[in-house]
Amino acid sequence: MNTLTCKFSAASIATSLLAVALCAPARAQQNDRRLGDHPAVIVQRLHAQQGYDYASKFYPHPAWLYLQAEAPHPMNEHPAVVVFRRHQQEASAAAAKPPLELVATGHR
């Protein structure tokens, strides 16, 4: 039984006491909330205490300059205008084309 008491030296006891002493202030800082509060309740309470963060939402002015991937099309080359012109030309070509007439071939 004497071997058990001799195993622990003064250096190991001092090291363990030092470790406990250094951990005590850290544990005291962690328990600054009331016991029994759910973490979601704590977050909501902290959120209600904060003021409005004006930098969190940034809405640019409507006349803001934007960078686009390609240059804007001139209005006469806009895809909708090109399709409209094509339809107009097809309609005018169909109206100008004479109707098909039956041609008598002379075969009986």
Secondary structure, DSSP 8 states (H G I E B T S, - for coil): -HHHHHHS-HHHHHHHHHHHHHHHHHHHHHT-S-TT--HHHHHHHHHHHS---TTS-----TT-----SS----GGG-HHHHHHHHHHHHHHHHHHS-----------
